[in-house]
Amino acid sequence: MSTIYWDEEIETLPRVGLESIQLKRLQSLINRVYRKVEPYREKMIAAGVKPEDIRGLEDLQKLPFTTKDDLRENYPFGMFTMGLDDIVRVHASSGTTGKPTVVGYTRSDIDIWANMMARALACAGATRGDMVHNAYGYGLFTGGLGAHYGAEKLGATVIPVSGGNSKRQITIMKDFGSTILMSTPSYALNLADAMDHMGIDPSSLSLRVGIFGAEPWSENMREEVENKLNLKAVDIYGLSEVIGPGVAQECLNSSGGMHIFEDHFLPEIIDPETGKVMAPGERGELVFTTLTKEAFPVIRYRTKDITSLHYETCTCGRTLVRMDKVTGRSDDMLIIRGVNVFPSQVEHVLMGIEGVEPHYQIIVEREGTMDTMTVEVEVSDSLFTDEIKGLEALTKRITRDVKDILGVTCRVKLVNPRAIQRSEGKAQRVIDNRKI
């Protein structure tokens, strides 16, 4: 096996061969869910579609979308294709905005997932000799166990440290010789802060690559993470409804974007307003159909993630389609006085300004009939020891750049380092205090 491929034959397969695999698996999937999953059968009947109507990949557009509401309405196990006797594990979302979405796995599903994560790790340059420091959360969240099984499948050594207790994590990194860090990008910055407070030079550690995901992050934050942790930072993508992490992975020499493992996960980009399928390269909402999952397949699942797809062969030799870094979620998009704003766009502006720390929060409120946006951002200690004029100039600079680049006027509040609460998992970037 090549050092950069987990399954070279599939990862470099010409598109005609890949599409042949996709169609065969898609047709099998549609037949199975039509017979076994009543909610899917009812939606297909309502749409006037039968399994035999799926003759080519283009016929996927005939099928209705699946949304998170569909999963919640059939909570907990109504979307499963088989009984619990065949289910060996369940995971679930946090359920902070309603009932959690519950996903199930057969033994075959777990094996596929482990292989996809091994493929992702190999894509990021990991090998059998690596020490994988897994700081994704273990439990109902899919991140921890998904990364764990994939690293073991690859043959690497796993440190199942999970999240939290950052000083202990850094001690383990140093003593165990961790070479691969897996976490959210915001927690990686938290670890960098802890290293600084402990007086540990990141270059004294063995870290080589960081595989970061579970939340949108900008290119400027990538640079910040790489500089502060002395490693190469790459993007991983996944979501529990599709399988978990390991749906797509950025390679070390990518010519842009994350490779989607599309022999298992069939992607589309749609206009989030109309549902119309968009052309390659156009930005819109990412939709997935799972081609090989047994227990909990999804058909045209609307992820709400905003990205675009590119089908040119990568410089690494992979023919798998690449997805751009997710800029945000359509349901996380803020509309401030008629202007669409994603938190990652604000982050991109902030990270391009010297003296600003990579920790911020956006507070949205309604004053009368007008929406207001306040950006709280940490600045370095040195700025607070300088003259007031320096802070005033920085405030004006951030306000101007947000206005010029995003087209929205905001208030800016500069705060001391570590004034914004840190997260051991996904960072809370937006506090929306508007009364709906």
C-alpha positions in Angstrom: 0.0 0.0 0.0 1.3 3.5 -0.9 2.1 5.8 2.0 -0.4 8.4 0.8 -3.3 6.0 -0.1 -5.4 3.7 2.0 -7.2 2.2 -1.0 -5.3 3.4 -4.1 -7.4 1.5 -6.6 -10.6 3.3 -5.5 -9.0 6.7 -4.7 -7.5 7.0 -8.2 -10.3 5.3 -10.1 -11.3 7.1 -13.4 -14.7 8.8 -13.0 -16.5 6.4 -15.4 -15.6 3.5 -13.1 -16.5 5.5 -10.0 -19.9 6.5 -11.4 -20.6 2.8 -12.3 -20.0 1.9 -8.6 -22.2 4.8 -7.4 -25.1 3.9 -9.7 -25.1 0.2 -8.7 -25.0 1.1 -5.0 -27.6 3.9 -5.4 -30.1 1.5 -7.0 -29.6 -1.1 -4.3 -30.1 1.6 -1.6 -33.3 2.9 -3.1 -34.8 -0.5 -3.4 -33.9 -1.3 0.2 -35.3 1.8 1.8 -38.5 1.7 -0.2 -39.2 -1.7 1.2 -38.0 -1.2 4.7 -38.4 2.4 5.8 -41.9 3.7 5.8 -41.1 7.4 6.0 -39.0 7.1 2.9 -41.6 5.1 1.0 -44.3 7.6 1.9 -42.2 10.5 0.6 -41.3 8.7 -2.6 -45.0 7.8 -3.2 -45.9 11.5 -2.6 -43.2 12.5 -5.1 -44.4 10.0 -7.7 -41.1 8.1 -7.7 -40.5 4.4 -7.7 -37.2 2.5 -7.3 -37.3 1.4 -10.9 -37.3 5.1 -12.0 -33.7 5.4 -10.9 -31.9 4.4 -14.1 -29.0 6.8 -13.9 -27.2 9.1 -11.4 -29.1 12.0 -12.9 -32.3 10.5 -11.7 -31.2 11.1 -8.1 -32.8 14.6 -8.5 -36.2 12.9 -8.8 -36.0 11.8 -5.1 -37.3 14.1 -2.3 -34.8 15.6 0.2 -34.3 14.4 3.7 -34.0 17.0 6.5 -33.2 17.0 10.2 -36.9 17.5 10.9 -37.6 14.1 9.2 -35.1 12.5 11.6 -36.6 14.2 14.6 -40.2 13.4 13.6 -39.2 9.7 13.5 -37.2 9.8 16.8 -35.6 7.6 17.9 -35.4 4.6 15.6 -38.1 5.2 12.9 -35.6 5.8 10.1 -33.6 2.6 10.7 -33.7 -0.1 8.1 -33.5 -3.0 10.6 -34.3 -4.0 14.1 -32.2 -3.3 17.1 -31.0 -6.9 17.2 -28.7 -5.9 14.3 -27.6 -2.6 15.7 -24.3 -2.7 17.6 -24.0 1.0 18.4 -26.0 4.3 18.4 -24.8 7.9 18.4 -26.8 11.0 18.8 -26.6 14.8 18.3 -26.7 17.1 21.3 -30.3 17.9 20.8 -29.9 21.5 22.0 -32.5 22.8 19.6 -35.0 20.0 19.9 -35.0 16.2 20.0 -31.6 14.8 19.1 -31.0 13.0 15.9 -30.2 9.3 16.5 -28.0 7.3 14.2 -27.4 3.5 14.3 -24.6 1.3 13.1 -24.4 -2.4 12.2 -21.0 -4.2 12.4 -20.6 -3.6 8.7 -21.3 0.1 9.2 -18.6 0.3 11.9 -16.1 -1.4 9.7 -16.9 0.9 6.8 -16.6 3.9 9.1 -13.2 2.7 10.4 -12.0 2.2 6.8 -13.1 5.7 5.8 -11.3 7.2 8.8 -8.2 5.2 8.0 -8.4 6.5 4.5 -8.8 10.1 5.9 -5.7 9.7 8.1 -3.6 8.3 5.3 -4.8 11.2 3.1 -3.4 13.5 5.8 -0.1 11.7 5.9 -0.6 9.5 8.9 1.1 6.1 9.0 1.5 3.0 11.3 4.3 4.7 13.1 2.3 7.7 14.2 1.1 8.5 17.8 -2.4 9.9 17.3 -3.5 12.3 20.0 -7.3 12.1 19.8 -8.8 15.2 21.6 -12.2 14.9 20.0 -15.0 14.2 22.5 -15.9 10.6 23.2 -19.5 9.6 23.9 -22.7 10.2 21.9 -20.8 12.7 19.7 -19.3 10.7 16.8 -15.9 12.5 16.7 -14.0 10.7 19.3 -14.9 7.1 18.5 -14.8 7.7 14.8 -11.3 9.0 14.9 -10.2 6.3 17.3 -11.4 3.3 15.2 -9.8 4.8 12.1 -6.4 5.3 13.7 -6.5 1.7 15.0 -7.5 0.5 11.5 -4.5 2.3 10.0 -2.3 0.7 12.6 -1.3 3.9 14.4 -1.1 4.2 18.1 -4.1 6.0 19.6 -4.1 8.2 22.7 -7.8 8.4 23.6 -7.4 11.6 25.7 -10.8 13.2 24.6 -11.4 16.9 25.4 -10.6 19.0 28.5 -7.7 19.3 31.0 -5.5 21.0 28.6 -2.3 21.1 30.8 -2.5 17.3 31.2 -3.0 16.9 27.5 0.2 18.9 26.8 2.1 16.8 29.3 0.9 13.7 27.5 1.9 15.1 24.1 5.4 15.7 25.4 5.9 12.5 27.3 4.2 10.2 24.7 5.6 11.8 21.6 2.3 12.7 20.0 2.8 13.2 16.2 -0.9 13.7 15.0 -3.3 16.0 16.8 -7.1 15.5 16.2 -9.5 18.1 17.6 -11.7 21.0 16.8 -9.6 24.0 15.5 -10.9 26.2 18.4 -9.7 23.6 20.9 -6.3 23.5 19.1 -5.9 27.2 19.8 -6.9 26.6 23.4 -4.1 24.0 23.6 -1.7 26.6 22.1 -2.7 29.1 24.8 -2.1 26.5 27.5 1.4 25.7 26.0 2.2 29.4 26.2 1.2 29.7 29.8 3.2 26.6 30.7 6.2 28.0 28.9 6.4 25.1 26.5 7.8 25.7 23.0 5.6 23.8 20.4 8.7 23.1 18.4 10.0 21.0 21.3 7.1 18.6 20.8 6.8 15.9 18.1 3.6 17.2 16.5 3.7 17.0 12.7 0.1 17.2 11.5 -3.2 18.5 13.0 -6.5 17.1 11.6 -9.2 19.6 12.6 -12.9 19.6 12.0 -16.4 19.6 13.5 -16.8 23.4 13.0 -16.2 26.0 10.2 -12.8 27.7 10.3 -11.1 30.2 8.1 -7.9 30.1 6.2 -6.6 32.8 8.5 -7.3 30.6 11.5 -5.4 27.7 9.7 -2.3 30.0 9.6 -2.8 30.9 13.2 -3.0 27.3 14.3 0.0 26.3 12.2 2.1 29.1 13.6 1.1 28.5 17.2 1.4 24.7 17.2 4.3 24.3 14.7 2.4 21.7 12.5 0.6 21.3 9.2 -3.1 21.9 9.7 -5.6 20.0 7.5 -9.3 19.9 7.3 -11.6 16.9 7.9 -15.3 16.8 7.3 -18.2 14.7 8.5 -21.5 14.7 10.2 -23.3 12.2 12.4 -26.3 11.9 10.1 -24.1 10.7 7.2 -21.7 8.6 9.3 -19.5 10.8 11.4 -16.0 12.2 10.7 -14.4 10.6 7.6 -16.8 11.7 4.9 -14.1 14.0 3.3 -10.5 14.8 4.0 -7.9 17.3 2.8 -4.6 15.8 1.7 -1.2 17.2 2.4 -0.6 18.4 -1.1 -4.1 19.2 -2.0 -4.7 21.6 -4.9 -7.7 22.9 -3.0 -10.4 21.3 -1.0 -11.2 18.0 0.8 -11.6 14.7 -1.0 -15.1 13.3 -0.6 -15.1 9.5 -0.4 -17.8 9.3 -3.0 -17.8 5.6 -3.4 -19.7 5.7 -0.1 -21.1 9.2 0.0 -22.7 10.7 -3.1 -22.6 14.6 -3.0 -24.7 17.3 -4.6 -24.8 21.1 -4.3 -28.2 22.7 -4.4 -29.6 26.2 -4.2 -30.7 26.4 -0.5 -33.7 28.5 -1.5 -35.0 26.6 -4.5 -33.5 23.1 -4.1 -32.2 23.2 -7.7 -29.0 21.3 -8.3 -26.1 23.6 -9.1 -23.2 23.1 -11.5 -19.7 22.1 -10.4 -17.8 25.0 -8.9 -21.0 26.9 -7.8 -21.5 27.5 -4.1 -24.5 26.3 -2.4 -25.8 23.8 0.2 -24.2 20.4 0.4 -26.5 17.3 0.1 -25.5 13.7 0.7 -26.8 10.3 -0.1 -25.2 7.4 1.7 -24.5 4.5 -0.6 -23.3 1.7 1.7 -24.7 2.3 5.2 -26.9 -0.5 6.4 -28.7 0.6 9.6 -29.3 4.2 8.9 -28.9 5.3 5.3 -30.0 8.8 4.3 -31.2 9.9 0.9 -30.5 13.5 -0.3 -29.8 14.7 3.2 -29.6 18.5 3.5 -26.5 19.2 5.6 -27.1 23.0 5.7 -23.3 23.4 5.1 -22.3 25.9 2.4 -19.5 24.8 0.0 -18.8 23.9 -3.7 -17.5 20.8 -5.5 -14.6 20.5 -7.9 -14.0 17.4 -10.1 -10.5 18.0 -11.5 -7.9 15.4 -10.5 -5.9 16.5 -7.5 -2.1 16.9 -7.6 -2.0 13.9 -5.2 -3.4 11.7 -7.9 -6.8 11.2 -6.4 -9.8 11.5 -8.7 -12.3 11.8 -5.9 -14.3 15.1 -6.0 -13.1 17.8 -3.7 -15.3 20.1 -1.6 -14.2 23.6 -0.6 -13.8 24.5 3.1 -17.2 25.0 4.5 -17.8 28.7 4.9 -20.8 28.3 7.3 -24.2 26.7 7.6 -27.3 28.1 6.0 -29.1 27.9 9.4 -26.1 29.8 11.1 -26.3 32.6 8.6 -27.1 35.9 10.2 -29.2 38.5 8.4 -28.2 41.9 9.7 -30.2 44.8 8.2 -30.6 42.8 5.0 -27.0 41.6 4.7 -26.1 37.9 4.9 -23.2 37.3 7.3 -21.5 34.0 8.3 -19.4 33.9 11.5 -16.4 32.5 9.5 -16.4 35.6 7.4 -16.1 37.8 10.5 -13.3 35.4 11.6 -11.5 35.8 8.3 -11.5 39.6 8.7 -10.3 39.5 12.3 -7.5 37.0 11.7 -6.0 39.4 9.1 -5.4 42.1 11.7 -2.2 42.2 13.7 -2.7 42.2 17.5 -6.0 40.4 17.4 -6.2 37.1 19.1 -8.1 34.1 17.5 -10.9 34.3 20.0 -14.1 36.2 19.3 -17.8 36.2 19.8 -20.7 37.8 17.8 -23.6 39.2 19.8 -26.8 40.0 17.9 -29.6 42.1 19.4 -32.6 43.9 18.3 -33.0 47.6 19.3 -36.5 48.7 18.3 -37.0 47.4 14.8 -33.3 47.4 14.0 -30.8 44.5 14.4 -27.4 45.2 15.7 -24.2 43.2 15.7 -21.4 43.5 18.3 -18.1 41.8 17.8 -16.2 41.0 21.0 -12.6 40.2 20.2 -9.6 39.5 22.4 -6.4 41.5 21.8 -2.9 40.9 22.9 -1.6 42.0 26.4 0.7 44.4 24.8 -2.1 46.4 23.2 -3.7 47.0 26.6 -0.4 48.4 28.0 -0.2 50.8 25.1 -1.9 54.2 24.9 -5.6 54.4 24.5 -5.1 55.8 21.0 -3.8 52.4 19.9 -7.0 50.7 21.1 -9.2 53.3 19.5 -7.3 52.9 16.2 -7.7 49.1 16.3 -11.4 49.4 17.0 -11.9 51.7 14.0 -9.8 49.4 11.8 -12.0 46.3 12.7 -15.2 48.3 12.2 -14.0 49.6 8.8 -12.8 46.2 7.6 -16.0 44.4 8.5 -18.0 47.2 6.8 -15.8 47.2 3.7 -15.5 43.4 3.3 -18.9 42.2 4.6 -21.0 45.2 3.9 -22.4 45.4 7.4 -21.9 48.0 10.2 -21.0 46.5 13.6 -19.9 47.6 17.0 -16.5 46.4 18.2 -15.6 45.6 21.8 -12.0 44.8 22.6 -11.5 42.6 25.6 -8.5 41.2 27.5 -6.9 37.9 26.6 -9.0 34.9 27.9 -12.0 37.1 28.6 -14.0 35.0 26.1 -15.0 31.6 27.4 -13.0 28.7 26.0 -14.6 25.6 24.6 -13.4 22.0 24.9 -15.3 21.1 21.7 -17.1 23.3 19.3 -16.8 27.0 20.0 -19.9 29.1 20.5 -19.3 32.0 18.1 -22.8 33.6 18.1 -25.1 34.7 20.8 -28.4 35.8 19.3 -30.4 37.8 21.8 -33.1 38.9 19.4 -36.7 38.1 20.4 -38.4 36.3 17.6 
